[in-house]
Amino acid sequence: MVIDSEKLGTASIKNGLPRLVDAAIALAGLVIVAPLIALSAIAVAITSRGPVIFRQKRMGRKGRPFTMYKLRTMRMANSGPQVTAGDDARVTSVGKFLRKTKLDELPELWNVLKGDMSLIGPRPEVPRYVDADDPMWRLVLETRPGITDPMTLRLRNEEALLVEVEGDRERFYLEALLPFKLEGNLSYLQARSCWTDLKVLCQTIFAVAFPSKAPLPTLEEIQSYVIRHRR
């Protein structure tokens, strides 16, 4: 679906799972996965220097920054772009496993419990990647960011896609992949409901438990989006 820029001013964002349900599922999830988080944290601690929890400022609902928590997957004291490709040398050996299995994202359940995030919603971006003057961004920021959403599922192996990019990967992310995500996020948010959120949650659990071989969008598909919207 292509978002008509002329209709953005009248577009509305639908509600998904109630906050109480979000928090209850997040609390239950934290209790269930606590042993996995502990084992993963031990693996991080004994294989590389630095804190086991990675903290990063992300843009939240209404444009309010918050601190997102993940298990650290990269070496400390390494500068570089804030997008990560599958061949990024900053990622540790344990980090590669955590990122592939999505175990590094389990601490985000704490963000859901706190109210910074929802279970289902657009992935939160770092503030420097958010254009507050863009009507699409303003709509997306009307809702809490989430751990997963349909675009996250579709781009589950995003790091493998970025490996194919020649040249400036961060520029490709900002000029092509991020707008592609925004369009998909808005399409979902304008039609979401409690039931669609539950469906995405179940699809995510299934995708993590049984990784699929579903093909990624091609670079050509993403680049064609940019060409369409520059006309």
C-alpha positions as CSV (number, residue, x, y, z in Angstrom):
1,M,0.0,0.0,0.0
2,V,1.3,3.5,-0.9
3,I,0.4,6.2,1.5
4,D,-1.1,9.2,-0.2
5,S,0.8,12.3,1.1
6,E,-2.3,14.4,0.5
7,K,-4.3,12.2,2.9
8,L,-1.8,12.2,5.7
9,G,-3.4,15.2,7.4
10,T,-6.7,13.3,7.9
11,A,-5.2,9.9,8.6
12,S,-5.8,8.3,12.0
13,I,-4.0,5.8,14.1
14,K,-6.1,2.9,15.5
15,N,-5.6,1.4,18.9
16,G,-4.3,-2.1,19.5
17,L,-3.9,-4.1,22.7
18,P,-5.0,-2.2,25.8
19,R,-2.2,-1.0,28.0
20,L,-3.3,-3.4,30.9
21,V,-3.0,-6.4,28.6
22,D,0.4,-5.2,27.3
23,A,1.7,-4.9,30.9
24,A,0.3,-8.3,32.0
25,I,1.8,-10.2,29.1
26,A,5.1,-8.4,29.6
27,L,5.2,-9.3,33.3
28,A,4.4,-12.9,32.5
29,G,7.0,-12.9,29.8
30,L,9.7,-11.5,32.0
31,V,9.0,-14.3,34.6
32,I,9.1,-17.0,31.9
33,V,12.3,-15.8,30.1
34,A,14.2,-14.7,33.2
35,P,16.4,-17.8,33.1
36,L,17.2,-17.1,29.4
37,I,18.1,-13.5,30.1
38,A,20.4,-14.6,33.0
39,L,22.2,-17.3,30.9
40,S,22.6,-14.8,28.0
41,A,23.9,-12.2,30.4
42,I,26.5,-14.6,31.8
43,A,27.6,-15.4,28.2
44,V,28.0,-11.7,27.4
45,A,29.9,-11.0,30.6
46,I,32.5,-13.8,30.3
47,T,33.2,-13.3,26.5
48,S,33.7,-9.5,26.3
49,R,34.4,-6.5,28.5
50,G,31.6,-4.1,29.4
51,P,28.1,-4.0,30.9
52,V,25.8,-6.9,30.0
53,I,22.9,-4.5,29.4
54,F,23.1,-2.1,26.5
55,R,21.2,1.2,27.1
56,Q,20.3,3.5,24.2
57,K,18.1,6.6,23.8
58,R,15.2,6.0,21.5
59,M,12.3,8.1,20.4
60,G,9.1,7.2,22.1
61,R,5.4,8.2,22.0
62,K,4.7,11.9,21.4
63,G,8.4,12.4,20.5
64,R,9.6,11.8,24.1
65,P,13.0,10.0,24.3
66,F,13.3,7.0,26.6
67,T,16.1,4.5,27.5
68,M,15.7,1.2,25.7
69,Y,17.3,-1.9,27.2
70,K,18.9,-4.8,25.3
71,L,21.6,-7.4,26.0
72,R,24.9,-6.0,24.7
73,T,26.0,-7.6,21.5
74,M,28.8,-5.3,20.4
75,R,32.3,-4.5,21.7
76,M,32.7,-1.5,23.8
77,A,34.6,1.7,22.7
78,N,33.9,1.2,19.0
79,S,32.5,4.1,17.1
80,G,30.6,3.6,13.9
81,P,27.2,3.9,12.2
82,Q,24.0,3.2,14.3
83,V,22.8,0.7,11.7
84,T,24.3,-2.8,11.9
85,A,24.9,-5.2,9.0
86,G,25.4,-8.9,9.3
87,D,29.2,-8.5,8.6
88,D,29.7,-5.7,11.2
89,A,33.1,-6.4,12.9
90,R,31.8,-4.7,16.1
91,V,29.5,-7.6,16.9
92,T,30.9,-10.2,19.2
93,S,30.6,-13.9,18.6
94,V,28.1,-14.3,21.3
95,G,26.3,-11.2,20.1
96,K,25.8,-12.7,16.6
97,F,24.0,-15.6,18.2
98,L,21.9,-13.3,20.4
99,R,20.9,-11.1,17.5
100,K,20.1,-14.1,15.3
101,T,17.8,-15.6,17.9
102,K,16.5,-12.2,19.1
103,L,17.5,-13.1,22.7
104,D,19.2,-9.7,22.9
105,E,15.7,-8.0,22.8
106,L,14.2,-9.8,25.8
107,P,15.0,-7.0,28.2
108,E,12.7,-4.8,26.2
109,L,9.9,-6.5,28.1
110,W,10.9,-4.2,31.0
111,N,10.3,-1.2,28.7
112,V,6.9,-2.5,28.0
113,L,6.2,-3.0,31.7
114,K,7.3,0.5,32.4
115,G,5.1,1.9,29.7
116,D,7.9,3.2,27.4
117,M,6.9,0.6,24.7
118,S,4.2,-1.7,23.7
119,L,4.4,-5.4,22.6
120,I,3.2,-4.4,19.1
121,G,4.2,-1.2,17.4
122,P,6.8,0.4,15.2
123,R,10.4,-0.3,16.3
124,P,11.7,2.8,18.1
125,E,14.5,4.8,16.3
126,V,17.4,6.7,17.7
127,P,16.5,10.4,17.9
128,R,18.9,11.5,15.1
129,Y,17.0,9.3,12.6
130,V,13.6,10.8,13.4
131,D,12.4,13.7,11.3
132,A,9.8,15.5,13.5
133,D,8.8,17.7,10.6
134,D,7.8,14.7,8.4
135,P,4.0,14.1,8.6
136,M,4.6,10.3,8.4
137,W,6.8,10.5,11.4
138,R,4.4,12.6,13.4
139,L,1.7,10.0,12.8
140,V,3.9,7.1,13.8
141,L,4.9,8.9,17.0
142,E,1.2,9.1,18.0
143,T,1.6,5.5,19.3
144,R,4.0,3.7,21.6
145,P,6.9,2.0,19.8
146,G,6.9,-1.7,20.1
147,I,9.0,-4.8,20.3
148,T,7.5,-6.2,17.1
149,D,5.2,-5.3,14.2
150,P,4.5,-6.6,10.7
151,M,7.4,-4.7,9.2
152,T,9.8,-6.1,11.8
153,L,8.6,-9.6,10.9
154,R,9.1,-8.9,7.2
155,L,12.5,-7.4,7.8
156,R,13.5,-9.9,10.5
157,N,16.8,-10.5,8.7
158,E,17.4,-6.9,8.0
159,E,21.1,-7.2,8.8
160,A,21.5,-9.7,5.9
161,L,19.9,-7.2,3.5
162,L,22.3,-4.5,4.6
163,V,25.2,-6.7,3.7
164,E,24.2,-6.5,0.1
165,V,24.4,-2.7,0.1
166,E,27.5,-1.3,-1.6
167,G,28.8,2.0,-0.3
168,D,27.3,4.0,2.6
169,R,24.9,1.7,4.4
170,E,23.7,4.3,6.8
171,R,22.7,6.6,4.0
172,F,20.8,3.7,2.3
173,Y,19.1,3.1,5.6
174,L,18.0,6.7,6.0
175,E,17.1,7.4,2.4
176,A,15.5,4.1,1.4
177,L,15.0,1.5,4.1
178,L,13.6,3.8,6.8
179,P,11.0,5.4,4.5
180,F,10.0,1.9,3.4
181,K,9.5,0.9,7.0
182,L,7.5,4.1,7.7
183,E,5.0,3.3,4.9
184,G,4.5,-0.2,6.1
185,N,4.1,0.9,9.7
186,L,1.4,3.5,8.8
187,S,-0.5,1.0,6.7
188,Y,-0.7,-1.3,9.7
189,L,-1.4,1.4,12.3
190,Q,-4.3,2.7,10.3
191,A,-6.0,-0.7,10.3
192,R,-4.9,-2.3,13.5
193,S,-7.1,-3.7,16.2
194,C,-6.7,-5.9,19.3
195,W,-7.0,-9.0,17.1
196,T,-4.4,-7.9,14.6
197,D,-2.0,-7.1,17.4
198,L,-2.6,-10.6,18.9
199,K,-2.0,-12.1,15.5
200,V,1.3,-10.3,15.1
201,L,2.3,-11.4,18.6
202,C,1.6,-15.0,17.7
203,Q,3.4,-14.7,14.4
204,T,6.4,-13.3,16.2
205,I,6.6,-16.1,18.7
206,F,6.3,-18.6,15.9
207,A,9.0,-16.9,13.8
208,V,11.4,-16.8,16.7
209,A,10.7,-20.5,17.6
210,F,10.7,-21.7,14.0
211,P,12.8,-19.3,11.9
212,S,11.5,-19.3,8.4
213,K,13.2,-18.9,5.1
214,A,10.8,-16.3,3.9
215,P,12.6,-14.0,1.4
216,L,13.5,-10.5,2.3
217,P,12.3,-7.5,0.2
218,T,14.9,-7.0,-2.5
219,L,17.1,-3.9,-2.7
220,E,15.3,-3.2,-6.0
221,E,11.9,-3.3,-4.3
222,I,13.1,-0.9,-1.6
223,Q,14.8,1.5,-4.0
224,S,11.7,1.5,-6.2
225,Y,9.8,2.9,-3.3
226,V,12.2,5.8,-3.1
227,I,11.9,6.5,-6.9
228,R,8.1,6.4,-6.7
229,H,8.0,9.0,-3.9
230,R,10.5,11.3,-5.4
231,R,8.3,11.9,-8.5
